[in-house]
Amino acid sequence: MMTTHTLYTYTCNFCDAVATAVSKFFAGMINTFESIGRARAASELARQGYYKEAKALMMESTNAKN
């Protein structure tokens, strides 16, 4: 038989686990969309002839990951 305290502790642990998973999921989505946006911006810069700036933008994202 579960006491109120045991049920509360189980529920809180479950909620914490779900909150952590959701937080990691959204952080991953943000990183993905930032990467996509950076690639699109670099592509547009290169299309306009700003090759050095496009390369710097992509190298900046590579350095940020390391």
Secondary structure, 3 states (H helix, E strand, C coil): CCCHHHHHHHHHHHHHHHHHHHHHHHHHHHHHHHHHHHHHHHHHHHHCCCHHHHHHHHHHHHHHHC
